Amino acid sequence: MLLCIDTGNTNTVFGIFEGERLLAQWRISTDHRRTADEYFVWLSTLMTVQKFELDITACIISSTAPRVVFNLRVLCNRYFDTRPLVVGKPECLLPVAPRVDEGTVIGPDRLVNTVGAFNRHGPDLIVVDFGTATTFDVVAEDGAYIGGVISPGVNLSLEALHMGAASLPHVDVTMPAHVIGTNTIACIQSGIYWGYIGLVEGIVGRIRAERGVAMKIIATGGLAPLFDQGFDLFDAVEEDLTMHGLRLIYDFNKEAGNV
């Protein structure tokens, strides 16, 4: 079985594949202090509860938190006797090389999402990822990552608003019943929700105009379904896009004799 690990700034997701089938995935908060032993106890307990054999034969990691990678490498080496592929490292091959400014460091999650989205939806895509940051990744006709947009994430914006304005409470993001709020919480929820609807519509429109081609919009990330309610913003919402992309990258390296 293949263990795919996607580490973001907020959460880390572990996924187990048997061939092309995603058997299960679990989420844990990202913490660079967490040791390989702690990861193993947590992961093995979940696998045992769901009656999965600890038959991990390969691992691949994508991480936007570099300090976490060391202990994940140790986890794979010590407990699964495998050397993990790490997306973004020179030894990890991509199906199509990105085309960006020389010297640019691209977030591994953005590369993985590009691969997964191109495989499922074909060329000329914009992948909108609602994570700690809200990112827009542009996928070319040949599946290459060619750049994008980074904006503050929804929860990050809420936290900044709460921290910067002492009289404003911290609220959960939700779709408000009306645009015009009649109390403080409703006003904040409306600003965040409709503000991000406008952000997506505006940026997507400008990317399409700049590219001059028809482009599908693929959404992913925990809040993607929330912003897909009753609107025609996205052509598809993919909750497991990163896991799918990690498996494809591993398979590509395996076929190339790189693992």
JOHUBEL-V489134 format. One record per pair of residues at least 4 apart in sequence whose C-alpha atoms are under 8 Angstrom apart, sorted by the first residue. I is the first residue (numbers start at 1). J is the second residue. D is the distance in Angstrom with one decimal. If there is no record, write none. Layout:
BEGIN
I&J&D ; I&J&D
END
This chain:
BEGIN
1&16&6.7 ; 1&17&5.7 ; 1&18&5.0 ; 1&19&7.3 ; 1&55&6.0 ; 1&56&4.8 ; 1&57&5.5 ; 1&58&6.7 ; 2&16&5.8 ; 2&17&5.1 ; 2&18&6.5 ; 2&19&7.9 ; 2&56&5.9 ; 2&57&6.2 ; 2&58&4.9 ; 2&59&5.7 ; 2&60&7.8 ; 2&247&7.8 ; 3&14&6.9 ; 3&15&5.8 ; 3&16&4.9 ; 3&17&6.5 ; 3&56&6.4 ; 3&57&8.0 ; 3&58&6.2 ; 3&59&4.7 ; 3&60&6.5 ; 4&14&5.8 ; 4&15&5.0 ; 4&16&6.4 ; 4&17&7.7 ; 4&59&5.8 ; 4&60&5.1 ; 4&61&6.1 ; 4&243&6.5 ; 4&246&6.4 ; 4&247&7.0 ; 5&12&7.1 ; 5&13&5.8 ; 5&14&4.7 ; 5&15&6.4 ; 5&59&7.7 ; 5&60&6.3 ; 5&61&4.8 ; 5&62&6.2 ; 5&243&7.9 ; 6&12&5.6 ; 6&13&5.2 ; 6&14&6.6 ; 6&61&6.0 ; 6&62&4.8 ; 6&63&5.9 ; 6&109&7.5 ; 6&242&7.4 ; 6&243&7.5 ; 7&11&6.3 ; 7&12&4.2 ; 7&13&6.4 ; 7&30&6.9 ; 7&61&7.7 ; 7&62&6.1 ; 7&63&4.4 ; 7&64&6.2 ; 7&65&6.6 ; 7&68&7.9 ; 8&12&5.7 ; 8&30&6.9 ; 8&63&6.1 ; 8&64&5.3 ; 8&65&6.4 ; 8&109&8.0 ; 8&132&7.9 ; 9&30&6.4 ; 9&64&6.4 ; 9&65&6.0 ; 9&132&6.6 ; 10&29&6.0 ; 10&30&5.4 ; 10&132&6.7 ; 11&27&6.5 ; 11&28&5.6 ; 11&29&4.3 ; 11&30&4.7 ; 12&27&5.6 ; 12&28&5.3 ; 12&29&5.9 ; 12&30&5.4 ; 13&25&6.7 ; 13&26&5.6 ; 13&27&4.5 ; 13&28&6.5 ; 14&25&5.4 ; 14&26&5.3 ; 14&27&6.4 ; 15&22&7.0 ; 15&23&7.5 ; 15&24&5.8 ; 15&25&4.1 ; 15&26&6.6 ; 15&243&6.6 ; 16&22&5.9 ; 16&23&5.6 ; 16&24&5.5 ; 16&25&6.4 ; 17&21&5.5 ; 17&22&4.5 ; 17&23&5.6 ; 17&24&7.6 ; 17&247&7.8 ; 18&22&6.6 ; 18&23&6.8 ; 20&247&7.7 ; 30&68&7.8 ; 31&68&7.0 ; 32&67&5.6 ; 32&68&4.6 ; 33&68&7.7 ; 34&38&6.3 ; 34&39&7.0 ; 34&68&8.0 ; 34&71&7.5 ; 35&39&6.4 ; 35&71&5.7 ; 36&40&6.2 ; 36&71&5.0 ; 36&72&6.2 ; 36&74&5.8 ; 36&75&4.6 ; 37&41&6.3 ; 37&75&7.0 ; 38&42&6.2 ; 39&43&6.0 ; 39&72&8.0 ; 39&75&7.1 ; 40&44&5.7 ; 40&75&6.7 ; 40&79&7.4 ; 41&45&6.0 ; 42&46&6.5 ; 43&47&6.2 ; 44&48&6.0 ; 44&54&7.1 ; 45&49&6.2 ; 46&50&6.3 ; 47&51&6.0 ; 47&52&5.0 ; 47&53&7.1 ; 47&54&7.2 ; 48&52&5.8 ; 48&53&7.2 ; 56&80&6.0 ; 57&80&6.6 ; 57&81&7.7 ; 57&82&6.7 ; 58&80&7.8 ; 58&82&5.9 ; 58&83&7.6 ; 58&84&6.8 ; 59&76&6.7 ; 59&82&6.9 ; 59&83&7.2 ; 59&84&4.7 ; 59&85&6.5 ; 60&84&5.1 ; 60&85&4.6 ; 60&86&5.8 ; 60&87&7.5 ; 60&246&6.9 ; 60&247&8.0 ; 60&250&6.7 ; 61&69&7.9 ; 61&72&8.0 ; 61&84&6.8 ; 61&85&6.1 ; 61&86&4.8 ; 61&87&6.2 ; 61&246&7.7 ; 62&86&6.0 ; 62&87&5.2 ; 62&88&7.8 ; 62&108&5.6 ; 62&109&6.2 ; 62&112&7.8 ; 62&246&7.6 ; 63&68&7.7 ; 63&69&6.9 ; 63&87&7.7 ; 63&107&8.0 ; 63&108&6.3 ; 63&109&6.9 ; 64&107&6.2 ; 64&108&6.5 ; 64&109&7.0 ; 65&69&7.3 ; 66&70&7.9 ; 68&72&6.6 ; 69&73&6.1 ; 70&74&6.3 ; 71&75&6.1 ; 72&76&6.4 ; 73&77&6.1 ; 73&83&7.3 ; 73&84&6.5 ; 74&78&5.7 ; 74&79&8.0 ; 75&79&5.7 ; 75&80&7.3 ; 76&80&5.1 ; 76&81&6.3 ; 76&82&5.6 ; 76&83&6.5 ; 76&84&6.4 ; 77&81&4.6 ; 77&82&5.0 ; 77&83&5.7 ; 77&84&7.7 ; 78&82&8.0 ; 85&91&7.6 ; 85&92&6.0 ; 85&250&7.5 ; 86&91&8.0 ; 86&92&6.2 ; 87&92&5.7 ; 87&108&5.8 ; 87&112&7.8 ; 88&92&6.6 ; 88&106&7.7 ; 88&107&7.8 ; 88&108&5.6 ; 91&258&7.9 ; 92&253&7.0 ; 92&258&7.9 ; 93&249&7.4 ; 93&252&7.6 ; 93&253&6.1 ; 94&249&6.3 ; 94&252&7.4 ; 94&253&7.8 ; 95&115&7.6 ; 95&249&7.2 ; 95&252&6.7 ; 96&142&7.6 ; 96&143&6.4 ; 96&144&5.4 ; 97&144&6.1 ; 97&145&7.5 ; 98&111&8.0 ; 98&144&5.1 ; 98&145&4.7 ; 98&146&5.9 ; 99&144&6.7 ; 99&145&6.3 ; 99&146&4.9 ; 99&147&7.5 ; 100&104&6.8 ; 100&145&7.9 ; 100&146&5.7 ; 100&147&6.2 ; 106&110&7.1 ; 106&111&7.2 ; 107&111&6.8 ; 108&112&6.2 ; 109&113&6.1 ; 109&242&7.0 ; 110&114&6.1 ; 110&137&6.7 ; 111&115&6.5 ; 111&145&6.7 ; 112&116&6.3 ; 112&242&5.9 ; 112&245&4.9 ; 112&246&6.0 ; 112&249&7.6 ; 113&117&5.9 ; 113&127&7.4 ; 113&241&6.1 ; 113&242&5.3 ; 113&245&5.8 ; 114&118&6.1 ; 114&127&7.3 ; 114&137&7.3 ; 114&138&7.9 ; 114&139&6.3 ; 114&143&7.2 ; 114&144&7.4 ; 114&145&6.2 ; 114&245&7.5 ; 115&119&6.2 ; 115&143&7.0 ; 115&245&5.3 ; 115&248&7.3 ; 115&249&7.5 ; 116&120&6.4 ; 116&241&5.8 ; 116&242&6.7 ; 116&244&5.6 ; 116&245&3.9 ; 116&246&7.7 ; 116&248&7.1 ; 117&121&5.7 ; 117&122&7.3 ; 117&125&7.8 ; 117&127&7.4 ; 117&218&7.4 ; 117&241&6.8 ; 117&245&7.6 ; 118&122&4.6 ; 118&123&5.9 ; 118&125&7.6 ; 118&139&7.3 ; 118&143&5.6 ; 121&125&7.9 ; 122&141&7.9 ; 122&143&7.6 ; 123&139&6.6 ; 123&140&5.9 ; 123&141&4.4 ; 123&142&6.3 ; 123&143&5.9 ; 124&138&7.4 ; 124&139&5.4 ; 124&140&4.9 ; 124&141&5.2 ; 124&143&7.8 ; 124&213&7.6 ; 124&214&7.2 ; 124&215&5.1 ; 124&216&6.7 ; 125&137&7.9 ; 125&138&5.8 ; 125&139&4.9 ; 125&140&6.9 ; 125&215&5.1 ; 125&216&4.9 ; 125&217&5.9 ; 125&218&7.1 ; 126&136&6.2 ; 126&137&5.4 ; 126&138&4.7 ; 126&139&6.3 ; 126&204&7.5 ; 126&215&6.7 ; 126&216&6.3 ; 126&217&4.9 ; 126&218&6.2 ; 127&135&7.8 ; 127&136&5.5 ; 127&137&5.0 ; 127&138&6.5 ; 127&139&7.7 ; 127&217&6.0 ; 127&218&4.8 ; 127&219&5.8 ; 127&220&7.4 ; 128&134&7.0 ; 128&135&5.6 ; 128&136&4.6 ; 128&137&6.6 ; 128&217&7.2 ; 128&218&6.1 ; 128&219&4.7 ; 128&220&6.2 ; 129&133&7.9 ; 129&134&5.6 ; 129&135&5.2 ; 129&136&6.6 ; 129&219&5.9 ; 129&220&4.8 ; 129&221&5.2 ; 129&224&7.5 ; 130&134&4.7 ; 130&135&6.9 ; 130&153&6.6 ; 130&154&7.4 ; 130&219&7.7 ; 130&220&6.3 ; 130&221&4.6 ; 130&222&6.4 ; 130&223&5.8 ; 130&224&6.0 ; 131&135&7.7 ; 131&153&6.0 ; 131&154&7.8 ; 131&221&5.6 ; 131&222&6.9 ; 131&223&7.7 ; 132&152&7.2 ; 132&153&4.8 ; 132&154&7.4 ; 132&155&7.0 ; 132&156&6.4 ; 133&150&6.7 ; 133&151&5.8 ; 133&152&4.7 ; 133&153&3.8 ; 133&154&7.5 ; 133&156&7.5 ; 134&150&6.1 ; 134&151&5.2 ; 134&152&5.8 ; 134&153&4.6 ; 134&154&7.3 ; 135&148&7.3 ; 135&149&5.6 ; 135&150&4.6 ; 135&151&6.2 ; 136&148&5.2 ; 136&149&4.9 ; 136&150&6.5 ; 137&145&7.1 ; 137&146&7.8 ; 137&147&6.1 ; 137&148&4.5 ; 137&149&6.7 ; 138&145&6.0 ; 138&146&5.8 ; 138&147&5.7 ; 138&148&5.5 ; 139&143&5.6 ; 139&144&5.6 ; 139&145&4.9 ; 139&146&6.2 ; 140&144&5.3 ; 140&145&6.5 ; 140&146&6.6 ; 152&156&6.3 ; 152&157&6.3 ; 153&157&6.1 ; 154&158&6.4 ; 154&173&7.9 ; 154&192&7.2 ; 154&196&7.6 ; 155&159&6.1 ; 155&173&7.8 ; 156&160&6.1 ; 157&161&6.1 ; 157&192&7.9 ; 158&162&6.2 ; 158&170&6.9 ; 158&171&7.4 ; 158&192&7.5 ; 159&163&6.1 ; 159&170&6.9 ; 160&164&5.8 ; 161&165&5.9 ; 161&168&7.4 ; 162&166&6.5 ; 162&167&7.9 ; 162&168&5.6 ; 162&169&5.9 ; 162&170&5.4 ; 168&184&7.6 ; 169&185&7.4 ; 171&185&6.6 ; 171&188&7.6 ; 171&189&7.3 ; 172&189&7.5 ; 173&189&5.8 ; 173&192&7.1 ; 173&193&6.9 ; 174&189&6.4 ; 174&193&6.8 ; 174&226&7.2 ; 175&189&7.3 ; 175&190&7.4 ; 175&193&6.1 ; 175&226&7.3 ; 175&227&8.0 ; 176&186&6.8 ; 176&189&6.4 ; 176&190&5.8 ; 176&193&7.6 ; 178&190&7.5 ; 179&190&5.6 ; 179&194&7.5 ; 180&186&8.0 ; 180&187&6.8 ; 180&190&7.2 ; 181&185&7.8 ; 181&186&4.7 ; 181&187&4.3 ; 181&188&7.9 ; 181&190&6.7 ; 182&186&6.4 ; 182&187&6.8 ; 183&187&6.1 ; 184&188&6.3 ; 185&189&6.2 ; 186&190&6.0 ; 187&191&6.2 ; 188&192&6.2 ; 189&193&5.9 ; 190&194&5.7 ; 190&195&7.5 ; 191&195&5.3 ; 192&196&6.1 ; 193&197&6.3 ; 193&227&7.8 ; 194&198&6.1 ; 195&199&6.1 ; 196&200&6.1 ; 197&201&6.2 ; 197&227&7.0 ; 198&202&5.9 ; 199&203&6.1 ; 200&204&5.8 ; 200&233&7.9 ; 201&205&6.0 ; 201&233&7.2 ; 202&206&6.3 ; 203&207&6.2 ; 204&208&6.2 ; 204&217&8.0 ; 205&209&6.2 ; 206&210&6.1 ; 207&211&6.0 ; 208&212&5.8 ; 208&213&6.4 ; 208&214&6.9 ; 208&215&6.6 ; 209&213&7.7 ; 216&234&7.5 ; 216&235&6.0 ; 217&233&7.4 ; 217&234&5.0 ; 217&235&5.3 ; 217&236&7.0 ; 218&234&5.8 ; 218&235&5.9 ; 218&236&5.1 ; 218&237&5.9 ; 218&238&7.1 ; 219&224&5.8 ; 219&234&6.4 ; 219&236&6.3 ; 219&237&4.7 ; 219&238&6.2 ; 220&224&5.5 ; 220&237&5.8 ; 220&238&5.1 ; 220&239&5.5 ; 220&240&7.7 ; 220&241&6.7 ; 221&238&7.9 ; 221&239&6.4 ; 222&239&7.3 ; 223&227&6.8 ; 224&228&6.3 ; 224&237&6.7 ; 225&229&6.7 ; 225&237&6.9 ; 227&231&7.8 ; 228&232&7.4 ; 228&233&6.7 ; 228&234&6.9 ; 228&237&7.9 ; 240&244&6.2 ; 241&245&6.1 ; 242&246&6.1 ; 243&247&6.4 ; 244&248&6.4 ; 245&249&6.2 ; 246&250&6.2 ; 247&251&6.1 ; 248&252&6.1 ; 249&253&6.3 ; 250&254&6.1 ; 251&255&6.1 ; 252&256&6.2 ; 253&257&6.3 ; 253&258&5.0 ; 253&259&6.2 ; 254&258&5.6 ; 254&259&5.2
END
